[in-house]
Amino acid sequence: MIPDANQWNAGDMGIFSRRKSSGRGTGTDPIAEFWQWWADEGEDLLTTATRAGDFDAYVGVMTRRVQAICRGLEWETRTGTDAEHTLCVSSGGDASLRPVAERWYRASPPSNRRWEFVPARSAKPDMLDSTITYRGRTFDLRRTRVHAAVTRAGDGFIVSVHNPAFTGQWDDEHGLCVLLLEWLLGEDDVQRWVRRVDCIVDDVVDSIPAVGLPTLVTDLARTLPAPGWITMQGTLGTGEPILVRVLRPLRWIDHPRFDLHTALRVKFDADEQGLPRPESLDRLDDFENSLVRSVGIRGMLVAAETSKGVQTFHFYSDSEDQNGRDVLDTAAREHRSAAIRHAIDPGWKKVQDFA
């Protein structure tokens, strides 16, 4: 719950806790165990304590339950949108934890009159009308300003955040800057649009009030082309040409469950440049179409690179959905010149060279 007063303390929302450690909790299915506890007693406990503003009554037990799912997850309660309260279990911006938060959300019961559930913090820009206490220091958020520079690729921002109370204590203040951006944009849109966050002690000439940042994001989004495939051509360090088809925008946050990268390599009959001959190209196209149809909604092809007589298909799928992985493994076994490799990659780092 957010207090109505202008003075706000960072402990009051139940944000627990910004740690980078991770690791699955014990138990056969900790998410199922969480929701069973919720049905048995958790919902009643949180409802009673939240209505009374008695945060001490549930902070400890909720933190233990969430950490049992996966260490490093954060949680908070808020006033609901369509229900009385919202329960958020969040990755705190950690890409490796975002699929876990998504699975927690997808296993949640239907929203009811009392509670609704979300896997990431939604925007709450009215928080910037507050004076808050964060890690023992006081900040008047109404005086916060930002400078947003569009990246060279033109698909996001480098955001510098200034508040007169900043002193250069970067570890503390950077955490506050990220929290401010989450209040302005929502947690997922910070991942979509903010490439870097800087805290600045001295304001810059062309900064704007922080509340203007969402408008800049909206304006940039309108300028970008519709999602689709593009083809790029380049040269390897050894001189051979390389062709890359890639899906744009290439953003993991739009598919947060797809944390397993699969590289499926297929050899083909190449010309003198290492590229497919016409008959090879037809066979590769047929194979790709068959893969995409077989995977269906269990995964997605995001890129295909071709060079030196090999085409590599880059797929992402849910690492906890064995069926999606099995489809690709089966295709690799049945193709006489295919090889396959899987790797956990929740932030899609394996394909960032194509972004």
C-alpha angles and dihedrals in degrees: 000000000000114000114236093227121097090240111080130180120210090231094060098078096053096245102171117199145331100212127143098210117108140180136136119270123238124271134072095271114004093182091055089046091053093053092045089054089047091054093044100047114326098088093050092046095051094042094053095043095044093050089051093046087236099145094166089064094068111015095090099044094044092049091052092048094049094044089051087063093053132331113247097036115130129209140192142170124228139173105281129245100212097005134046093259139016123217113201124190107190140185090222090230094306107135092204091061099042094084089053092052089048092052090049089053095046090052092051121114119251115284115264137187092284107037142028126179136222133178096213137032113269122217117279105176094170087075087077088069088068140090107224139189111225120180091339097312130102123232128183099214093193087075094055117121132184139203113207118194119188112237121246089254089055095228103103148001142266101218124202115194124202131187123168089234093060113114103177096266088141101183092058098034097047089058089052091048091054091047090051091052091049089054090050100043109011124254097275095048090053086059092045099048112017115079097174137007121210127184114215127195094198119053119234127230099248098043121127134207108282092241088068094066097087090058091054090051092049092049092050092048090055091057096054122094122252115273113277148118125295130186123222129188127201145146128258121230088257091056101255118129121249128200122202128188111191137176114241130239091037099197124151092196090070089061104031097169093056100090101139117090117205122190111195112188122198126185119219141182102275135199123230090283094053093252127124121278113229094264091047091050091056091051092048091050091050091049092049092049090050091051093050092048092048095049092046114162092345091083145346141235110234104171145004123199124194127195144123094018095307133101117199120200116203114208132175125202142156109287090212093055103083092182093065092052092045092057091059094042090053092050091051092050092049095049110079095214102037131111127185138200130184128201135171106248113159094169094048092238091153091072102034091108086069096049 
